[in-house]
Amino acid sequence: MGRTYLGEFEELVLLTVGVLYEDAYAVSITKEIIKQSGRSVNVSAVHKSLYRLEKKGMLKSHLGAPESRRGGKRKRIFSITPFGKTALDESADLRTKLRQQIPEIAFKWNII
């Protein structure tokens, strides 16, 4: 697979899938993003990102065991693929590289 760029929200979803590991399904991912970032996040936006990331080859999914409290419905559990890890690594490396190039003087503001 070639290099695929991540949008900011896609990166957040991909990272959260890794954080939740075996409990990474749309609702838990949404709740974790809200908890960690304080952002208002819609579960349908998470669903769209999950399926887009799966289509790109960065995630894979499987159906979990049926749950009686969900009327026998099964959760779709997501996990990061090796390509997804590579994309996260490249994104983190680029951000770090760029951040390290900013001279300290760029952060010194003259406040009057």
C-alpha positions in Angstrom: 0.0 0.0 0.0 1.2 3.5 -0.7 1.4 6.3 1.7 -2.0 7.5 2.8 -2.4 10.7 4.7 -4.5 11.0 7.8 -6.9 13.8 8.6 -6.9 15.1 12.2 -10.1 13.4 13.2 -9.1 10.1 11.4 -5.8 10.2 13.4 -7.8 10.7 16.6 -10.1 7.8 15.8 -7.1 5.5 14.9 -5.3 6.4 18.1 -8.4 5.8 20.2 -8.9 2.3 18.6 -5.4 1.5 19.8 -6.1 2.9 23.3 -9.3 0.8 23.6 -7.7 -2.3 22.0 -10.2 -5.2 22.4 -13.1 -2.9 23.4 -12.8 -0.6 20.3 -16.4 -0.3 18.9 -18.1 2.9 17.7 -19.8 3.9 20.9 -16.8 3.2 23.2 -14.6 5.0 20.7 -16.9 8.0 20.7 -17.1 8.1 24.5 -13.3 7.8 24.8 -12.7 10.6 22.4 -15.1 12.9 24.3 -13.4 11.9 27.6 -9.8 12.4 26.4 -10.3 15.5 24.2 -13.3 17.2 25.7 -14.6 17.6 22.1 -18.2 17.1 21.1 -18.2 14.0 19.0 -21.1 12.4 17.1 -21.2 8.6 16.9 -22.1 8.8 13.2 -18.9 10.8 12.5 -16.9 8.0 14.3 -18.7 5.3 12.2 -17.8 7.1 9.0 -14.2 7.5 10.0 -14.0 3.8 11.1 -15.3 2.5 7.8 -13.1 5.0 5.8 -10.0 3.9 7.8 -11.0 0.2 7.2 -11.3 0.9 3.5 -7.9 2.5 3.4 -6.5 -0.6 5.1 -5.5 1.1 8.4 -8.2 -0.8 10.4 -9.7 -4.2 10.3 -12.9 -5.3 12.1 -14.8 -8.4 13.2 -18.1 -9.0 14.9 -17.9 -9.7 18.6 -20.0 -12.2 20.6 -23.8 -11.6 20.7 -24.9 -9.8 23.9 -28.2 -10.5 25.6 -28.5 -7.0 26.8 -28.3 -5.8 23.2 -31.1 -8.2 22.1 -28.5 -10.6 20.7 -26.8 -7.9 18.5 -23.1 -8.1 18.1 -20.6 -5.2 18.2 -18.2 -4.6 15.4 -14.8 -4.5 17.0 -12.0 -2.6 15.3 -8.2 -3.0 15.5 -5.2 -1.3 13.9 -3.4 -3.0 11.0 0.3 -2.8 10.4 -0.4 -0.2 7.8 -2.4 1.8 10.3 0.5 1.7 12.7 2.8 2.9 10.0 0.5 5.8 9.2 0.4 6.8 12.9 4.1 6.5 13.2 4.7 8.7 10.1 2.2 11.3 11.3 3.8 11.5 14.8 7.3 11.7 13.3 6.3 14.5 11.0 4.6 16.5 13.7 7.7 16.1 16.0 10.1 17.0 13.2 8.2 20.1 12.3 7.7 21.1 16.0 11.4 20.8 16.7 12.2 23.1 13.8 10.3 26.1 15.3 12.8 28.5 16.8 12.0 29.6 20.4 11.9 33.2 19.3 8.7 32.3 17.4 7.0 31.8 20.7 8.1 35.1 22.3 5.4 37.6 21.8 5.8 41.2 22.6 2.9 41.9 25.0 2.2 45.6 25.5 
